[in-house]
Amino acid sequence: MVKAMKKYDPTMGCKFTTYAFSYILGEMKSLVRTDKGIKISREITKLNLKIEKAYVLLAQKLMREPSIEEISNFLEIPEYYVSEAILSLNKIKSIDEAVNTDGRELTLQDVIGTTDNIDDLLLLKDNLKNLNSEEMEIIYNRYFKDYTQEETSKQLGISQVQVSRKEKKVLEKLRKKMVA
């Protein structure tokens, strides 16, 4: 109200209460918009309002929760924008926040690790480049695609036992290079 009073100009032909109401409402909206862990643009905030309205309308029309694709088609915007706008609403979590895992209490930092091992990750990336195509495919399927040895064996046309043996050799090869 003090800011509104300082900026109020009675010569503009508007009552102070009318001016102050609009000014205070604008300040409150600004505070809500900026009182987050990260800055969300006005465009994304407006898009989230449109998404929320579209969600309600589509839910009533379809008698179920609409998918991102349906909201995207309704608003005539790419799915990517809808997904990103919805993700911007997620609450930011502290790295020191407690997470319960199998009865043990860990922090997010315990779960995701630290950046102290960035040199090790860069070294691993360099060593992965030195693998032959079959070795790389085994590692990629097992650790990046999270395939089982059986799924990897079917993809490579070899037995599960061979995948197991080759995976073990590749891991040992990488371990030796990382330690050296």
Z-matrix of the N, CA and C atoms (Angstrom, degrees):
N
C 1 1.424
C 2 1.533 1 109.75
N 3 1.327 2 115.61 1 -35.65
C 4 1.465 3 119.83 2 178.81
C 5 1.526 4 109.77 3 -63.09
N 6 1.325 5 117.66 4 -42.75
C 7 1.466 6 121.05 5 177.95
C 8 1.527 7 110.33 6 -62.17
N 9 1.332 8 116.13 7 -42.29
C 10 1.462 9 120.46 8 179.18
C 11 1.519 10 109.91 9 -62.09
N 12 1.319 11 116.83 10 -40.88
C 13 1.456 12 121.30 11 -179.51
C 14 1.535 13 110.91 12 -64.22
N 15 1.329 14 116.32 13 -39.86
C 16 1.464 15 120.43 14 -179.89
C 17 1.529 16 111.41 15 -67.03
N 18 1.331 17 116.59 16 -34.09
C 19 1.461 18 120.21 17 -175.97
C 20 1.530 19 113.27 18 -93.85
N 21 1.312 20 117.52 19 -7.33
C 22 1.464 21 121.46 20 -177.30
C 23 1.530 22 110.41 21 -68.72
N 24 1.325 23 114.58 22 134.83
C 25 1.464 24 121.25 23 177.46
C 26 1.527 25 108.17 24 -123.52
N 27 1.338 26 117.92 25 105.78
C 28 1.466 27 120.84 26 -176.55
C 29 1.527 28 113.47 27 -64.80
N 30 1.327 29 117.35 28 -18.70
C 31 1.469 30 120.04 29 -179.31
C 32 1.524 31 112.53 30 -74.49
N 33 1.306 32 117.22 31 -7.72
C 34 1.469 33 121.47 32 -178.90
C 35 1.526 34 111.93 33 -81.07
N 36 1.337 35 117.92 34 -5.50
C 37 1.457 36 121.37 35 176.20
C 38 1.517 37 114.12 36 76.47
N 39 1.297 38 117.47 37 32.64
C 40 1.469 39 121.77 38 -179.25
C 41 1.523 40 107.73 39 -129.11
N 42 1.336 41 115.58 40 140.03
C 43 1.470 42 119.31 41 176.83
C 44 1.525 43 109.30 42 -65.35
N 45 1.328 44 115.73 43 148.08
C 46 1.468 45 119.80 44 178.22
C 47 1.529 46 111.17 45 -60.74
N 48 1.339 47 118.03 46 -41.81
C 49 1.470 48 120.63 47 -177.21
C 50 1.529 49 111.09 48 -62.33
N 51 1.333 50 117.23 49 -38.37
C 52 1.469 51 120.93 50 178.18
C 53 1.524 52 109.89 51 -65.36
N 54 1.336 53 115.77 52 -46.44
C 55 1.457 54 120.97 53 179.74
C 56 1.530 55 110.47 54 -63.67
N 57 1.317 56 116.23 55 -46.96
C 58 1.463 57 120.93 56 -177.18
C 59 1.524 58 111.26 57 -62.44
N 60 1.345 59 116.63 58 -41.30
C 61 1.462 60 119.70 59 179.59
C 62 1.528 61 110.54 60 -57.99
N 63 1.332 62 116.28 61 -50.61
C 64 1.471 63 120.46 62 -179.69
C 65 1.526 64 111.48 63 -62.75
N 66 1.330 65 115.76 64 -41.72
C 67 1.464 66 120.16 65 -179.12
C 68 1.524 67 111.21 66 -64.03
N 69 1.332 68 116.40 67 -46.54
C 70 1.469 69 121.44 68 -179.12
C 71 1.528 70 110.38 69 -64.92
N 72 1.333 71 117.53 70 -41.48
C 73 1.465 72 120.98 71 178.16
C 74 1.532 73 110.34 72 -60.82
N 75 1.327 74 116.57 73 -43.65
C 76 1.467 75 121.03 74 177.35
C 77 1.513 76 112.46 75 -61.26
N 78 1.328 77 115.93 76 -42.17
C 79 1.469 78 120.36 77 178.33
C 80 1.523 79 111.32 78 -64.57
N 81 1.330 80 117.03 79 -39.39
C 82 1.474 81 120.71 80 179.21
C 83 1.525 82 110.48 81 -65.55
N 84 1.333 83 116.73 82 -43.14
C 85 1.467 84 120.24 83 178.24
C 86 1.523 85 110.45 84 -62.62
N 87 1.326 86 115.96 85 -40.76
C 88 1.460 87 120.44 86 178.54
C 89 1.525 88 111.13 87 -62.51
N 90 1.327 89 116.39 88 -41.98
C 91 1.465 90 120.75 89 179.00
C 92 1.528 91 111.25 90 -63.09
N 93 1.331 92 116.65 91 -43.86
C 94 1.461 93 120.51 92 179.34
C 95 1.526 94 109.84 93 -62.74
N 96 1.325 95 116.65 94 -40.92
C 97 1.456 96 121.48 95 -178.80
C 98 1.526 97 111.98 96 -66.74
N 99 1.323 98 116.92 97 -37.76
C 100 1.467 99 119.83 98 -175.23
C 101 1.515 100 114.12 99 -95.96
N 102 1.321 101 118.66 100 -8.11
C 103 1.463 102 121.66 101 -177.22
C 104 1.525 103 110.70 102 -87.61
N 105 1.317 104 115.64 103 57.40
C 106 1.458 105 122.17 104 179.47
C 107 1.521 106 107.88 105 -133.54
N 108 1.324 107 116.36 106 167.76
C 109 1.459 108 120.63 107 178.84
C 110 1.511 109 112.72 108 -67.29
N 111 1.335 110 116.03 109 -28.48
C 112 1.451 111 120.97 110 176.55
C 113 1.524 112 108.28 111 -132.03
N 114 1.312 113 116.06 112 156.55
C 115 1.456 114 119.85 113 -178.23
C 116 1.526 115 109.23 114 -81.90
N 117 1.316 116 115.40 115 127.05
C 118 1.456 117 122.19 116 177.05
C 119 1.518 118 107.03 117 -106.73
N 120 1.327 119 116.51 118 127.34
C 121 1.464 120 119.73 119 -177.05
C 122 1.527 121 111.05 120 -67.47
N 123 1.327 122 114.95 121 159.16
C 124 1.463 123 119.97 122 178.22
C 125 1.518 124 111.24 123 -61.72
N 126 1.347 125 116.06 124 -36.17
C 127 1.467 126 120.21 125 -179.45
C 128 1.528 127 110.87 126 -61.15
N 129 1.321 128 116.52 127 -43.07
C 130 1.461 129 119.87 128 179.87
C 131 1.520 130 110.47 129 -69.67
N 132 1.328 131 116.91 130 -37.70
C 133 1.460 132 120.42 131 177.27
C 134 1.525 133 110.03 132 -62.44
N 135 1.341 134 116.64 133 -43.82
C 136 1.476 135 121.10 134 177.58
C 137 1.527 136 110.32 135 -64.73
N 138 1.324 137 116.59 136 -40.78
C 139 1.462 138 120.25 137 178.98
C 140 1.527 139 110.33 138 -62.71
N 141 1.331 140 117.16 139 -40.09
C 142 1.468 141 120.21 140 177.95
C 143 1.523 142 111.22 141 -62.11
N 144 1.319 143 117.74 142 -36.66
C 145 1.472 144 120.54 143 176.33
C 146 1.527 145 110.62 144 -65.47
N 147 1.345 146 116.90 145 -42.38
C 148 1.465 147 120.63 146 177.40
C 149 1.535 148 110.68 147 -63.36
N 150 1.328 149 115.72 148 -41.61
C 151 1.468 150 120.48 149 179.61
C 152 1.520 151 109.84 150 -62.99
N 153 1.324 152 116.66 151 -43.00
C 154 1.462 153 120.92 152 179.81
C 155 1.531 154 110.80 153 -61.27
N 156 1.323 155 117.07 154 -44.85
C 157 1.471 156 121.01 155 178.30
C 158 1.525 157 110.91 156 -64.57
N 159 1.334 158 116.60 157 -44.34
C 160 1.464 159 121.02 158 178.89
C 161 1.527 160 110.39 159 -62.34
N 162 1.321 161 116.26 160 -39.60
C 163 1.462 162 121.37 161 179.10
C 164 1.533 163 110.46 162 -59.09
N 165 1.327 164 115.89 163 -47.07
C 166 1.468 165 120.25 164 -178.54
C 167 1.529 166 110.46 165 -64.47
N 168 1.335 167 116.45 166 -45.88
C 169 1.471 168 120.12 167 -179.51
C 170 1.529 169 111.49 168 -62.44
N 171 1.330 170 116.27 169 -46.48
C 172 1.467 171 120.33 170 -179.38
C 173 1.527 172 112.13 171 -67.09
N 174 1.323 173 116.78 172 -37.48
C 175 1.468 174 120.20 173 178.63
C 176 1.525 175 109.98 174 -62.17
N 177 1.317 176 116.94 175 -40.40
C 178 1.467 177 120.40 176 178.23
C 179 1.526 178 110.99 177 -68.78
N 180 1.319 179 115.73 178 -41.37
C 181 1.466 180 120.89 179 -178.24
C 182 1.537 181 112.05 180 -69.30
N 183 1.331 182 116.22 181 -43.84
C 184 1.465 183 121.48 182 -175.49
C 185 1.530 184 113.27 183 -88.24
N 186 1.351 185 116.15 184 -15.82
C 187 1.464 186 121.95 185 -178.15
C 188 1.533 187 111.90 186 64.55
N 189 1.331 188 115.60 187 29.46
C 190 1.465 189 123.04 188 176.85
C 191 1.522 190 107.76 189 -162.76
N 192 1.338 191 116.10 190 173.03
C 193 1.460 192 119.50 191 177.05
C 194 1.529 193 109.99 192 -71.14
N 195 1.317 194 118.06 193 128.52
C 196 1.473 195 118.96 194 178.63
C 197 1.528 196 111.10 195 -75.54
N 198 1.311 197 115.70 196 150.44
C 199 1.468 198 120.68 197 177.60
C 200 1.526 199 109.15 198 -82.65
N 201 1.314 200 115.70 199 167.93
C 202 1.465 201 120.82 200 177.49
C 203 1.530 202 109.24 201 -61.78
N 204 1.312 203 116.28 202 -38.21
C 205 1.470 204 120.32 203 179.10
C 206 1.528 205 110.84 204 -61.98
N 207 1.330 206 117.10 205 -42.92
C 208 1.466 207 120.90 206 179.63
C 209 1.528 208 111.39 207 -66.04
N 210 1.328 209 116.93 208 -40.21
C 211 1.467 210 120.50 209 177.10
C 212 1.528 211 109.52 210 -64.82
N 213 1.320 212 116.31 211 -42.67
C 214 1.458 213 122.04 212 178.92
C 215 1.526 214 110.88 213 -59.63
N 216 1.317 215 116.65 214 -46.64
C 217 1.464 216 120.67 215 179.17
C 218 1.525 217 111.50 216 -64.52
N 219 1.325 218 116.92 217 -40.16
C 220 1.459 219 122.09 218 -179.82
C 221 1.531 220 110.78 219 -63.07
N 222 1.334 221 116.36 220 -43.69
C 223 1.465 222 121.25 221 -178.92
C 224 1.530 223 113.04 222 -84.99
N 225 1.340 224 115.49 223 -9.56
C 226 1.463 225 122.73 224 -179.65
C 227 1.531 226 111.69 225 58.73
N 228 1.333 227 115.00 226 47.15
C 229 1.460 228 122.44 227 175.14
C 230 1.526 229 108.15 228 -133.41
N 231 1.333 230 117.94 229 157.78
C 232 1.471 231 120.00 230 -179.69
C 233 1.535 232 112.39 231 -61.93
N 234 1.329 233 115.13 232 147.31
C 235 1.469 234 121.18 233 178.96
C 236 1.521 235 111.44 234 -57.15
N 237 1.317 236 116.31 235 -35.87
C 238 1.467 237 121.30 236 -178.50
C 239 1.528 238 110.67 237 -55.44
N 240 1.330 239 116.88 238 -45.21
C 241 1.469 240 120.37 239 -179.11
C 242 1.525 241 111.58 240 -64.32
N 243 1.324 242 115.83 241 -39.16
C 244 1.471 243 119.58 242 178.61
C 245 1.521 244 109.41 243 -64.55
N 246 1.327 245 116.81 244 -46.74
C 247 1.470 246 120.92 245 -179.63
C 248 1.525 247 111.30 246 -60.87
N 249 1.325 248 116.65 247 -46.66
C 250 1.462 249 120.52 248 -178.80
C 251 1.525 250 111.59 249 -64.68
N 252 1.319 251 116.57 250 -40.05
C 253 1.470 252 119.35 251 179.14
C 254 1.523 253 110.26 252 -64.06
N 255 1.314 254 117.02 253 -42.47
C 256 1.470 255 120.64 254 179.15
C 257 1.524 256 110.28 255 -64.88
N 258 1.328 257 116.84 256 -41.09
C 259 1.467 258 120.20 257 178.75
C 260 1.522 259 112.13 258 -64.47
N 261 1.329 260 117.44 259 -28.23
C 262 1.465 261 120.15 260 179.82
C 263 1.521 262 111.88 261 -66.80
N 264 1.321 263 117.29 262 -15.70
C 265 1.459 264 121.17 263 179.36
C 266 1.523 265 112.76 264 -82.22
N 267 1.347 266 116.76 265 -13.72
C 268 1.460 267 120.28 266 -178.66
C 269 1.518 268 111.10 267 -62.63
N 270 1.295 269 114.84 268 140.51
C 271 1.461 270 121.40 269 179.16
C 272 1.524 271 109.39 270 -73.17
N 273 1.310 272 115.86 271 138.22
C 274 1.457 273 121.18 272 176.76
C 275 1.522 274 108.04 273 -78.76
N 276 1.321 275 115.50 274 133.45
C 277 1.454 276 119.85 275 -179.42
C 278 1.519 277 110.55 276 -105.06
N 279 1.299 278 115.04 277 144.99
C 280 1.454 279 121.08 278 176.92
C 281 1.518 280 108.98 279 -74.73
N 282 1.312 281 115.79 280 144.48
C 283 1.462 282 120.27 281 178.49
C 284 1.524 283 110.71 282 -69.14
N 285 1.336 284 116.31 283 -17.16
C 286 1.462 285 121.02 284 178.24
C 287 1.524 286 112.48 285 -94.11
N 288 1.338 287 117.23 286 4.39
C 289 1.466 288 121.11 287 -179.38
C 290 1.524 289 110.65 288 -66.87
N 291 1.316 290 115.50 289 138.04
C 292 1.468 291 120.41 290 -178.89
C 293 1.519 292 110.58 291 -74.54
N 294 1.326 293 115.14 292 138.53
C 295 1.458 294 122.65 293 177.17
C 296 1.525 295 106.60 294 -128.81
N 297 1.313 296 117.48 295 130.23
C 298 1.462 297 120.60 296 177.95
C 299 1.514 298 109.55 297 -90.85
N 300 1.314 299 116.35 298 123.86
C 301 1.452 300 122.32 299 178.24
C 302 1.521 301 108.48 300 -130.90
N 303 1.322 302 115.90 301 112.39
C 304 1.465 303 121.31 302 178.58
C 305 1.525 304 112.64 303 51.69
N 306 1.314 305 116.74 304 42.91
C 307 1.452 306 120.77 305 177.21
C 308 1.518 307 114.19 306 82.48
N 309 1.330 308 117.04 307 -10.05
C 310 1.465 309 120.41 308 177.63
C 311 1.518 310 108.48 309 -96.70
N 312 1.305 311 116.85 310 141.13
C 313 1.455 312 119.78 311 177.72
C 314 1.518 313 109.54 312 -97.47
N 315 1.308 314 115.64 313 118.52
C 316 1.458 315 122.43 314 179.43
C 317 1.521 316 108.66 315 -122.18
N 318 1.306 317 116.86 316 161.42
C 319 1.461 318 120.24 317 172.28
C 320 1.525 319 107.99 318 -95.78
N 321 1.330 320 117.17 319 165.88
C 322 1.462 321 120.01 320 176.88
C 323 1.525 322 110.61 321 -60.20
N 324 1.324 323 116.58 322 -34.53
C 325 1.459 324 119.54 323 178.78
C 326 1.530 325 110.39 324 -62.87
N 327 1.337 326 117.60 325 -38.41
C 328 1.465 327 120.86 326 177.04
C 329 1.517 328 110.67 327 -62.80
N 330 1.339 329 115.31 328 -37.57
C 331 1.462 330 120.35 329 -176.09
C 332 1.520 331 111.47 330 -74.95
N 333 1.343 332 117.51 331 -46.56
C 334 1.463 333 119.62 332 -174.85
C 335 1.522 334 113.49 333 -92.98
N 336 1.305 335 118.02 334 -12.08
C 337 1.460 336 120.92 335 179.07
C 338 1.518 337 111.45 336 84.54
N 339 1.305 338 114.96 337 -171.65
C 340 1.460 339 120.46 338 -178.63
C 341 1.520 340 109.52 339 -122.71
N 342 1.296 341 115.53 340 173.57
C 343 1.465 342 120.12 341 177.98
C 344 1.526 343 111.60 342 -86.88
N 345 1.331 344 116.86 343 6.77
C 346 1.464 345 119.90 344 178.86
C 347 1.522 346 111.40 345 -61.40
N 348 1.324 347 116.83 346 -27.49
C 349 1.458 348 120.09 347 -176.16
C 350 1.524 349 112.30 348 -96.76
N 351 1.338 350 118.56 349 24.05
C 352 1.463 351 122.00 350 -179.76
C 353 1.525 352 111.12 351 -61.54
N 354 1.330 353 117.41 352 -36.11
C 355 1.466 354 120.38 353 178.05
C 356 1.527 355 110.67 354 -63.87
N 357 1.331 356 116.05 355 -40.02
C 358 1.463 357 120.08 356 177.81
C 359 1.525 358 110.99 357 -63.81
N 360 1.332 359 116.25 358 -39.81
C 361 1.470 360 119.81 359 179.50
C 362 1.526 361 111.29 360 -65.95
N 363 1.327 362 116.99 361 -39.34
C 364 1.468 363 120.29 362 177.73
C 365 1.525 364 110.90 363 -66.87
N 366 1.322 365 115.92 364 -39.68
C 367 1.462 366 120.57 365 177.81
C 368 1.536 367 110.52 366 -64.16
N 369 1.326 368 116.07 367 -42.46
C 370 1.461 369 120.54 368 178.13
C 371 1.526 370 110.39 369 -61.98
N 372 1.331 371 116.66 370 -43.26
C 373 1.473 372 120.50 371 179.12
C 374 1.522 373 110.35 372 -59.09
N 375 1.330 374 117.02 373 -44.04
C 376 1.466 375 120.57 374 178.21
C 377 1.522 376 111.42 375 -63.26
N 378 1.331 377 117.11 376 -41.66
C 379 1.465 378 120.60 377 -179.44
C 380 1.525 379 111.95 378 -69.44
N 381 1.312 380 118.11 379 -30.67
C 382 1.468 381 120.79 380 177.27
C 383 1.528 382 110.85 381 -64.87
N 384 1.323 383 116.46 382 -31.51
C 385 1.466 384 120.92 383 179.23
C 386 1.528 385 111.39 384 -65.74
N 387 1.334 386 117.32 385 -23.34
C 388 1.463 387 121.53 386 -177.63
C 389 1.530 388 113.56 387 -86.03
N 390 1.327 389 117.40 388 -2.35
C 391 1.466 390 119.97 389 179.49
C 392 1.522 391 110.18 390 -78.87
N 393 1.353 392 115.83 391 150.61
C 394 1.462 393 118.07 392 174.74
C 395 1.536 394 108.93 393 -74.98
N 396 1.312 395 117.40 394 172.49
C 397 1.467 396 121.38 395 -172.20
C 398 1.530 397 112.54 396 -62.00
N 399 1.345 398 117.84 397 -39.96
C 400 1.462 399 120.01 398 -179.69
C 401 1.533 400 110.96 399 -67.79
N 402 1.339 401 116.04 400 -43.67
C 403 1.462 402 120.11 401 178.69
C 404 1.529 403 110.28 402 -61.42
N 405 1.336 404 115.04 403 -43.72
C 406 1.466 405 119.19 404 -179.64
C 407 1.521 406 111.08 405 -63.93
N 408 1.305 407 116.89 406 -39.93
C 409 1.469 408 120.10 407 179.91
C 410 1.525 409 111.26 408 -65.79
N 411 1.315 410 117.03 409 -38.75
C 412 1.473 411 120.46 410 177.17
C 413 1.526 412 109.62 411 -62.02
N 414 1.331 413 117.29 412 -49.32
C 415 1.473 414 121.28 413 -179.67
C 416 1.526 415 110.58 414 -64.13
N 417 1.325 416 116.43 415 -43.26
C 418 1.473 417 120.04 416 -179.53
C 419 1.528 418 110.74 417 -61.59
N 420 1.319 419 116.98 418 -47.31
C 421 1.468 420 120.24 419 -179.50
C 422 1.519 421 112.33 420 -65.29
N 423 1.305 422 116.63 421 -40.84
C 424 1.468 423 120.17 422 -175.53
C 425 1.530 424 112.59 423 -75.75
N 426 1.337 425 117.85 424 -40.92
C 427 1.457 426 119.94 425 -170.47
C 428 1.529 427 115.21 426 -109.45
N 429 1.318 428 117.48 427 -20.14
C 430 1.451 429 119.21 428 178.25
C 431 1.527 430 111.11 429 -102.11
N 432 1.331 431 116.39 430 -40.79
C 433 1.465 432 120.02 431 177.61
C 434 1.526 433 111.92 432 -91.59
N 435 1.320 434 117.04 433 -9.45
C 436 1.460 435 123.29 434 178.91
C 437 1.535 436 112.38 435 60.77
N 438 1.343 437 116.08 436 36.98
C 439 1.461 438 121.37 437 177.01
C 440 1.530 439 109.74 438 -78.29
N 441 1.309 440 115.60 439 153.33
C 442 1.463 441 120.37 440 172.46
C 443 1.527 442 108.09 441 -77.64
N 444 1.326 443 115.79 442 168.63
C 445 1.471 444 118.81 443 176.09
C 446 1.525 445 110.17 444 -62.90
N 447 1.307 446 117.08 445 -35.96
C 448 1.472 447 121.59 446 179.27
C 449 1.531 448 110.52 447 -63.65
N 450 1.329 449 116.77 448 -46.26
C 451 1.474 450 120.39 449 179.45
C 452 1.529 451 110.58 450 -63.94
N 453 1.325 452 116.24 451 -40.10
C 454 1.465 453 120.76 452 178.42
C 455 1.520 454 110.59 453 -64.86
N 456 1.325 455 116.74 454 -41.05
C 457 1.472 456 120.00 455 -179.43
C 458 1.526 457 111.25 456 -63.16
N 459 1.310 458 117.35 457 -39.75
C 460 1.473 459 121.15 458 178.15
C 461 1.524 460 110.57 459 -64.51
N 462 1.310 461 116.41 460 -40.48
C 463 1.465 462 120.36 461 -179.03
C 464 1.529 463 111.38 462 -67.63
N 465 1.341 464 116.80 463 -36.66
C 466 1.467 465 120.87 464 -178.12
C 467 1.530 466 112.97 465 -89.99
N 468 1.315 467 117.02 466 -11.88
C 469 1.462 468 120.17 467 -179.42
C 470 1.515 469 113.48 468 73.74
N 471 1.328 470 116.29 469 30.75
C 472 1.468 471 121.29 470 177.15
C 473 1.527 472 107.26 471 -128.89
N 474 1.336 473 116.21 472 171.20
C 475 1.463 474 119.01 473 -177.83
C 476 1.529 475 111.27 474 -77.05
N 477 1.314 476 115.14 475 161.11
C 478 1.469 477 121.21 476 177.99
C 479 1.514 478 110.32 477 -62.81
N 480 1.321 479 117.38 478 -36.34
C 481 1.466 480 122.02 479 179.91
C 482 1.534 481 109.81 480 -63.61
N 483 1.345 482 115.85 481 -41.38
C 484 1.462 483 119.59 482 178.69
C 485 1.536 484 110.83 483 -64.16
N 486 1.338 485 115.84 484 -40.66
C 487 1.468 486 119.90 485 177.85
C 488 1.523 487 109.04 486 -60.53
N 489 1.331 488 117.09 487 -45.24
C 490 1.451 489 121.90 488 -178.94
C 491 1.525 490 110.68 489 -59.37
N 492 1.325 491 116.64 490 -47.47
C 493 1.461 492 120.98 491 -178.69
C 494 1.530 493 111.83 492 -65.23
N 495 1.341 494 115.73 493 -44.74
C 496 1.465 495 119.82 494 -178.67
C 497 1.527 496 110.98 495 -67.04
N 498 1.312 497 116.16 496 -39.30
C 499 1.463 498 120.28 497 178.28
C 500 1.527 499 109.93 498 -61.10
N 501 1.317 500 116.33 499 -44.29
C 502 1.461 501 121.17 500 -179.80
C 503 1.530 502 110.47 501 -61.57
N 504 1.356 503 116.92 502 -42.57
C 505 1.462 504 121.12 503 179.39
C 506 1.532 505 111.28 504 -65.12
N 507 1.344 506 116.34 505 -41.97
C 508 1.469 507 120.36 506 -179.34
C 509 1.530 508 110.04 507 -64.84
N 510 1.318 509 116.87 508 -43.24
C 511 1.466 510 120.38 509 179.76
C 512 1.520 511 111.30 510 -63.23
N 513 1.336 512 115.80 511 -39.80
C 514 1.467 513 120.02 512 178.18
C 515 1.528 514 110.47 513 -66.28
N 516 1.324 515 115.89 514 -40.37
C 517 1.468 516 121.88 515 178.38
C 518 1.540 517 109.90 516 -61.18
N 519 1.332 518 116.67 517 -45.67
C 520 1.468 519 121.47 518 178.74
C 521 1.524 520 111.14 519 -64.88
N 522 1.336 521 116.28 520 -41.73
C 523 1.464 522 121.17 521 179.75
C 524 1.526 523 110.99 522 -59.68
N 525 1.343 524 116.54 523 -44.46
C 526 1.463 525 121.10 524 -178.89
C 527 1.532 526 110.44 525 -63.62
N 528 1.330 527 116.76 526 -42.34
C 529 1.457 528 120.37 527 -179.45
C 530 1.535 529 111.11 528 -67.98
N 531 1.316 530 116.40 529 -33.80
C 532 1.458 531 120.06 530 -178.90
C 533 1.527 532 110.83 531 -72.08
N 534 1.323 533 117.07 532 -35.10
C 535 1.455 534 121.27 533 -178.16
C 536 1.532 535 110.26 534 -76.91
N 537 1.321 536 116.44 535 -34.22
C 538 1.479 537 121.10 536 -176.45
C 539 1.503 538 113.50 537 -66.16
